[in-house]
Amino acid sequence: MEAMGQVRPRIVATRRQLAGKLPDGTRMVLMSDGVVEARSKTGELYGFDRLGPLTLQTAHDIAATAQAFGPEDDITVLTLACTT
């Protein structure tokens, strides 16, 4: 039962599907914002500027790097590689 004056939020879930082909040898790295939002003990964010070289690593190594830097949020990384 809702208390007077409180409104229960309406949650709307949407899903978008993408389809396509990745050329052979292509890698796709998907990660949560927890990687770039990792924060050091001094308050420095890991940030987007450091992502380029990091995306060449395995998903495990990317997550470990963010974890070592200082996690502030969830850290989720998925690497997809297209091979034939």
Buried (B, 14 or more C-beta within 10 A) or exposed (E): EEEEEEEEEEEEEEEEEEEEEEEEEEEEBEBBEBBBBBBEEEEEBBEEEBBEEBBEBEBEEBBBBBEEBBBBBEBBBEBEEEEE
